[in-house]
Amino acid sequence: MNTRADREFTIDDCWNRIGIWRRKGEPCPRLAELMHCHNCEVYSRAGRRMLERPLAESVRAEFTRSYAEPPAAAQRHNRSALIFRLGDEWLGLNGRSVDEITGARPVQRLPNVPGNLVKGLVNLRGELQLCVSLGGLLGLERGDHTPRMGSVGIGDRMIQVQRDGKRYVFPVTEVHGLHRYHDSELHSPPATLSKARGTYTRGVLSWREVQVGILDDDLIFHSLERSLR
């Protein structure tokens, strides 16, 4: 519904009639001198009037409803997680820890490096980054499922995470993307989880009819740093 203020507020948009955005007809005689309507005081003055115009009643009512909402309603989702698949397991990692997602890259193995945690070095944007096995850290076996393309995710990816200047890259089977959720949506990890995976899981999130283990990124980084000293 138009208010009286809306009806009384009019602007002569000469820039559309005779200015740079005209479709036909003779141009404004000042256009050759000014080159563009952005340089004209008429255009600038109209812009200031637009910013200073009274709020429409519908806009004012919408702002009123928005500010009247209780804080809990405005913060339904207080966290984000990058959801990905590693083998047969769906996992989530704090979105703030994710630095980059890239396609699978060749891994240059390092000689005389014991254990199943370090896979080698991988070249990302011209820099060599340490490639680690998240599955090795969590005690997960490689799954036999093939990546499901399309709306679910993109297969054969590498995820680079960073914390306090330290970066690690790990390969995954499939990436879905970021998902926002609230802490109240997390459930306790089931007792059937392996000890290693249960240690690193903050909780379980129901997503698209699957259970996603939300990882404790603080503990992940701490364990990587301690293991690679």
PECORCOR-V110612 format. One line per field, one symbol per residue. ss: DSSP state (h for helix, s for strand, l for the rest). psi: psi as a letter, one per 20 degrees, with the letter a starting at -180 (. if undefined). Layout:
# PECORCOR-V110612
ss: ???
psi: ???
This chain:
# PECORCOR-V110612
ss: lllhhhhhlllllhhhhlllllllllllllhhhhllhhhlhhhhhhhhhhhhllllhhhhhhhhhhhhllhhhhllllssssssssllsssssshhhsssssslllsslllllllllsssssssllsssssslhhhhhlllllllllllllllssssssssssllsssssssssssssssslhhhlslllllllhhhhhlsssssssllsssssslhhhhhhhhhhhll
psi: pprhhghioqpnmhhhgjbhjqhrrqrpiihhghhqhhjphggghhghhghiqqpqhggghggghgiiqqhhhilhojqqqoprpocjpprqqphiiphqprrpqqpoqpqkorrjgphbqqooljppqpprohhhhikqqpriqqporchgaprmrpppqqplipqqppqrhqpgaqpqrqhiipqqqqiiqqgghhhjphrppppljrppooqnhghggghgghhj.
